[in-house]
Amino acid sequence: MVSRGRSAQHWAEIARRAESSGYDVLLMPDHITDQLAPVPALAAAAAATTHLRIGSFVFDNDYRNPPMLAKEAATLDLLSDGRLEFGIGAGWNRSDYRQLGIAYDAPSVRVDRMEEALTLIKRLWTEPSVTHTGKHYRVIDARILPRPVQRPHPPVMVGGGGPRMLRIAAREAQIIALAPAVNERGGPKLGTVTLRSLEERVARLRTVAGERFAELELNVIVFDAQVTDARQSLLAALAARVKASATALLKTPFFLYGSRASLVEELLERRERCGVSYIALPGEAMRAFAPIVADLRGR
């Protein structure tokens, strides 16, 4: 997952490096911080590459009107020749809401809006015209043209980990980002980053998804990652080893530290144990993890 580029040329180089290194998807967050705006940046990344998929990780539903977001996503899918993954969530970053001047409502209200918006967006992608009157949105004879290239629509990723978000994701998504809960500063809450916590969410998801569970792809975001035997300074290597020891005690899937061989083994075990096959790495780890991506290819 990357979000910053110093120039158009630098951003294109990042996208091409991700593609040539064997990564499948370039993901971008959606915040009012020091990052590129996701829609134009994803379009530029698609233009600089040929087969790298692009995705939002994830659009905050409250920042955009659903028909406009549906149109922007359809345009991204068209301009990328059908390479978009559409990630959406209910929002969590209080600072974004303050800067945008919009109310940071209770979680139940934000999830209500996202659920209604996602249903509406999928209708806008697939129906000739849509009229909708709901609790949060009113749309009259809306038409989204051009259509997305992917049929019936781009794969939907729903980000979240609470029981209700998992129920929505089980019904509506193709990809589920099993994110930990976050505190007011945006950091993960300790109790929700453990392997046991992830396993509990996967078990809950399996129950609510039923037969559809086999069709779902499970995603985990990695907040920090380092390869201890990659080329780096002595200080960085020592720091990575210390982090590896600490996270081994916590048994968390949301941080990755270790040697190339141990990380390959860990990721394969995680897929076998939890069904997680989609790992969102921080952009800073792209170069170091490229050999690991190569080792995992086809396995």
C-alpha positions as CSV (number, residue, x, y, z in Angstrom):
1,M,0.0,0.0,0.0
2,V,1.5,3.3,-1.1
3,S,0.2,6.9,-1.0
4,R,3.0,9.4,-1.6
5,G,4.8,10.5,-4.7
6,R,7.2,13.5,-5.2
7,S,6.2,14.1,-8.8
8,A,4.4,12.5,-11.7
9,Q,7.5,10.7,-12.8
10,H,8.3,9.4,-9.3
11,W,4.7,8.1,-8.8
12,A,4.9,6.3,-12.2
13,E,8.2,4.8,-11.2
14,I,6.6,3.5,-8.0
15,A,3.8,1.8,-9.9
16,R,6.1,0.3,-12.5
17,R,8.4,-1.0,-9.7
18,A,5.5,-2.7,-8.0
19,E,4.5,-4.3,-11.3
20,S,8.0,-5.4,-12.2
21,S,8.6,-6.8,-8.6
22,G,5.6,-9.1,-9.0
23,Y,3.1,-7.4,-6.8
24,D,-0.6,-7.9,-7.9
25,V,-2.2,-4.7,-6.7
26,L,-1.3,-1.2,-5.8
27,L,-3.5,0.0,-3.0
28,M,-4.1,3.6,-1.8
29,P,-5.7,4.8,1.5
30,D,-8.2,7.7,1.5
31,H,-7.3,10.4,4.0
32,I,-6.9,14.1,4.3
33,T,-3.2,13.7,5.2
34,D,0.1,14.0,3.4
35,Q,-0.9,11.6,0.6
36,L,-1.9,11.8,-3.0
37,A,-5.6,11.9,-3.7
38,P,-6.6,8.3,-4.5
39,V,-8.7,8.7,-7.6
40,P,-6.3,10.7,-9.8
41,A,-3.3,8.8,-8.4
42,L,-4.8,5.4,-9.1
43,A,-5.6,6.6,-12.7
44,A,-1.9,7.6,-13.1
45,A,-0.7,4.3,-11.7
46,A,-2.9,2.4,-14.2
47,A,-1.6,4.5,-17.1
48,A,2.0,3.8,-16.1
49,T,1.5,0.0,-16.0
50,T,-0.1,-2.8,-18.1
51,H,-1.3,-5.5,-15.7
52,L,-0.9,-4.2,-12.1
53,R,-4.3,-3.9,-10.5
54,I,-5.3,-0.8,-8.6
55,G,-7.4,-0.4,-5.5
56,S,-8.8,1.9,-2.8
57,F,-7.9,0.8,0.7
58,V,-10.5,2.0,1.4
59,F,-12.7,4.8,0.2
60,D,-14.4,6.4,3.2
61,N,-18.1,6.4,2.2
62,D,-18.9,9.7,4.0
63,Y,-16.4,11.7,1.9
64,R,-18.3,11.4,-1.4
65,N,-21.9,11.2,-2.7
66,P,-22.6,7.6,-3.8
67,P,-23.5,8.3,-7.4
68,M,-20.4,10.4,-7.9
69,L,-18.2,7.7,-6.2
70,A,-19.9,5.1,-8.5
71,K,-19.0,7.2,-11.5
72,E,-15.4,7.8,-10.5
73,A,-14.9,4.1,-9.8
74,A,-16.5,3.1,-13.1
75,T,-14.2,5.6,-14.9
76,L,-11.1,4.2,-13.1
77,D,-12.2,0.7,-14.1
78,L,-12.5,1.9,-17.7
79,L,-9.2,3.8,-17.8
80,S,-7.4,0.8,-16.3
81,D,-8.9,-1.7,-18.7
82,G,-10.7,-3.5,-15.9
83,R,-8.1,-3.5,-13.2
84,L,-9.9,-1.8,-10.3
85,E,-10.6,-3.2,-6.9
86,F,-13.2,-1.1,-5.2
87,G,-12.6,-0.9,-1.4
88,I,-15.1,0.9,0.8
89,G,-15.5,1.4,4.5
90,A,-17.6,3.3,7.0
91,G,-14.8,5.7,8.1
92,W,-12.8,6.0,11.3
93,N,-10.3,8.9,11.1
94,R,-11.6,11.7,13.2
95,S,-9.1,14.2,11.9
96,D,-10.4,13.7,8.3
97,Y,-13.9,14.4,9.5
98,R,-12.8,17.6,11.3
99,Q,-10.9,18.9,8.2
100,L,-13.9,18.1,6.0
101,G,-16.3,19.8,8.4
102,I,-18.6,16.8,8.5
103,A,-20.1,15.2,11.6
104,Y,-18.3,12.1,13.0
105,D,-21.5,10.2,13.8
106,A,-21.8,7.1,16.0
107,P,-20.4,3.9,14.4
108,S,-24.0,2.5,13.9
109,V,-24.9,5.6,11.8
110,R,-21.7,5.5,9.7
111,V,-22.2,1.8,9.0
112,D,-25.9,2.4,8.1
113,R,-24.8,4.9,5.5
114,M,-22.1,2.7,4.1
115,E,-24.4,-0.3,3.8
116,E,-27.0,1.8,2.0
117,A,-24.4,3.5,-0.2
118,L,-22.8,0.2,-1.2
119,T,-26.2,-1.3,-2.3
120,L,-26.9,1.9,-4.2
121,I,-23.5,1.9,-5.9
122,K,-23.8,-1.7,-7.1
123,R,-27.2,-0.9,-8.5
124,L,-25.8,2.2,-10.3
125,W,-23.2,0.0,-11.9
126,T,-25.6,-2.6,-13.2
127,E,-29.0,-1.0,-13.8
128,P,-30.0,1.3,-16.7
129,S,-31.2,4.0,-14.3
130,V,-31.8,4.1,-10.5
131,T,-34.3,5.9,-8.4
132,H,-33.8,5.4,-4.6
133,T,-35.2,6.9,-1.5
134,G,-33.6,5.6,1.6
135,K,-32.8,6.7,5.1
136,H,-29.6,8.5,4.1
137,Y,-29.7,9.0,0.3
138,R,-32.2,10.1,-2.3
139,V,-31.4,9.5,-6.0
140,I,-33.7,10.3,-8.9
141,D,-33.3,8.6,-12.3
142,A,-29.5,8.4,-11.9
143,R,-27.5,6.9,-14.8
144,I,-23.8,6.0,-14.5
145,L,-22.0,6.0,-17.9
146,P,-19.7,4.7,-19.0
147,R,-20.1,1.3,-17.3
148,P,-17.3,-0.5,-15.5
149,V,-15.4,-2.8,-17.7
150,Q,-15.6,-5.7,-15.2
151,R,-18.9,-7.5,-15.1
152,P,-21.1,-7.3,-13.3
153,H,-18.9,-4.8,-11.5
154,P,-15.4,-4.4,-10.1
155,P,-14.6,-6.7,-7.1
156,V,-15.8,-5.0,-3.9
157,M,-13.6,-5.0,-0.8
158,V,-15.2,-4.1,2.5
159,G,-12.9,-3.0,5.3
160,G,-13.8,-3.7,8.9
161,G,-13.7,-6.2,11.7
162,G,-16.8,-5.7,13.8
163,P,-19.7,-8.2,13.8
164,R,-22.0,-6.0,11.7
165,M,-19.4,-5.1,9.2
166,L,-18.5,-8.8,8.8
167,R,-22.2,-9.6,8.1
168,I,-22.3,-6.8,5.4
169,A,-19.1,-8.0,3.9
170,A,-20.2,-11.6,3.8
171,R,-23.2,-10.6,1.8
172,E,-21.9,-7.8,-0.4
173,A,-18.1,-8.2,-0.9
174,Q,-15.7,-10.3,-2.9
175,I,-12.7,-9.3,-0.7
176,I,-12.8,-8.7,3.0
177,A,-10.2,-6.6,4.8
178,L,-10.0,-8.0,8.3
179,A,-8.8,-4.8,9.9
180,P,-8.2,-4.5,13.6
181,A,-10.1,-1.9,15.7
182,V,-8.4,1.5,15.9
183,N,-8.0,3.9,18.7
184,E,-8.6,7.7,18.5
185,R,-5.1,8.3,17.2
186,G,-5.6,5.8,14.4
187,G,-3.4,3.1,15.8
188,P,-4.5,-0.5,16.2
189,K,-6.0,-1.6,19.5
190,L,-3.7,-4.2,21.0
191,G,-6.4,-6.8,21.8
192,T,-7.5,-6.9,18.1
193,V,-4.1,-7.4,16.4
194,T,-3.4,-10.9,17.8
195,L,-3.6,-14.1,15.7
196,R,-6.3,-15.4,18.0
197,S,-8.4,-12.3,17.4
198,L,-8.0,-12.8,13.6
199,E,-9.0,-16.4,13.9
200,E,-12.1,-15.5,15.8
201,R,-13.2,-13.0,13.1
202,V,-12.6,-15.5,10.4
203,A,-14.6,-18.1,12.3
204,R,-17.5,-15.6,12.7
205,L,-17.2,-14.7,9.0
206,R,-17.4,-18.4,8.0
207,T,-20.6,-18.8,10.0
208,V,-22.4,-15.7,8.6
209,A,-21.2,-16.2,5.0
210,G,-22.2,-19.9,4.9
211,E,-21.6,-21.4,1.4
212,R,-20.4,-18.1,0.1
213,F,-17.3,-18.2,2.3
214,A,-15.5,-20.3,-0.3
215,E,-15.8,-17.4,-2.8
216,L,-14.4,-14.7,-0.5
217,E,-10.8,-13.5,-0.5
218,L,-9.4,-12.5,2.9
219,N,-7.1,-9.6,3.3
220,V,-4.9,-8.4,6.2
221,I,-3.1,-5.1,6.4
222,V,0.4,-5.2,7.6
223,F,1.3,-2.0,9.5
224,D,5.0,-2.5,9.6
225,A,7.3,-5.1,7.9
226,Q,11.0,-5.7,7.6
227,V,13.2,-8.5,6.3
228,T,16.1,-9.2,8.6
229,D,18.4,-10.6,6.0
230,A,17.7,-7.9,3.4
231,R,20.4,-5.5,2.5
232,Q,20.2,-2.8,5.1
233,S,22.3,-1.0,7.8
234,L,23.4,-2.9,10.8
235,L,21.2,-0.7,13.0
236,A,18.1,-1.5,10.8
237,A,18.9,-5.2,10.9
238,L,19.2,-5.2,14.6
239,A,16.0,-3.3,15.0
240,A,14.2,-5.8,12.7
241,R,15.4,-8.7,14.8
242,V,14.2,-7.0,18.0
243,K,10.8,-6.4,16.5
244,A,10.6,-10.0,15.3
245,S,11.2,-11.2,18.8
246,A,8.6,-8.9,20.3
247,T,5.9,-9.7,17.7
248,A,6.6,-13.5,18.1
249,L,5.5,-13.1,21.7
250,L,2.3,-11.3,20.7
251,K,1.6,-13.6,17.7
252,T,0.2,-10.9,15.5
253,P,-0.5,-11.2,11.8
254,F,-0.5,-7.4,11.4
255,F,3.3,-7.0,11.6
256,L,5.9,-8.9,9.7
257,Y,9.5,-9.3,10.7
258,G,11.9,-12.1,10.0
259,S,14.2,-13.7,7.4
260,R,13.1,-14.3,3.9
261,A,12.7,-18.1,4.5
262,S,10.8,-17.6,7.8
263,L,8.4,-15.0,6.3
264,V,7.6,-17.3,3.4
265,E,6.8,-20.1,5.9
266,E,4.8,-17.8,8.1
267,L,2.7,-16.5,5.2
268,L,2.0,-20.0,3.9
269,E,1.0,-21.1,7.4
270,R,-1.3,-18.1,7.8
271,R,-3.1,-19.0,4.6
272,E,-3.5,-22.6,5.7
273,R,-4.6,-21.6,9.2
274,C,-6.8,-18.6,8.6
275,G,-7.5,-18.5,4.9
276,V,-5.7,-15.2,4.5
277,S,-4.2,-14.9,1.0
278,Y,-4.2,-11.2,0.4
279,I,-1.5,-9.2,2.3
280,A,-1.4,-5.4,2.1
281,L,2.2,-4.4,2.8
282,P,3.4,-0.9,3.6
283,G,5.0,0.8,0.6
284,E,8.3,1.1,2.4
285,A,8.7,-2.7,2.4
286,M,8.2,-3.1,-1.4
287,R,11.8,-3.6,-2.3
288,A,12.7,-5.9,0.6
289,F,9.7,-8.1,0.1
290,A,10.0,-8.5,-3.6
291,P,12.1,-11.8,-3.3
292,I,9.4,-13.1,-0.9
293,V,6.7,-12.3,-3.5
294,A,8.7,-14.3,-6.0
295,D,9.1,-17.2,-3.6
296,L,5.3,-17.3,-3.0
297,R,4.3,-17.0,-6.7
298,G,2.4,-20.1,-7.7
299,R,2.4,-21.6,-4.3
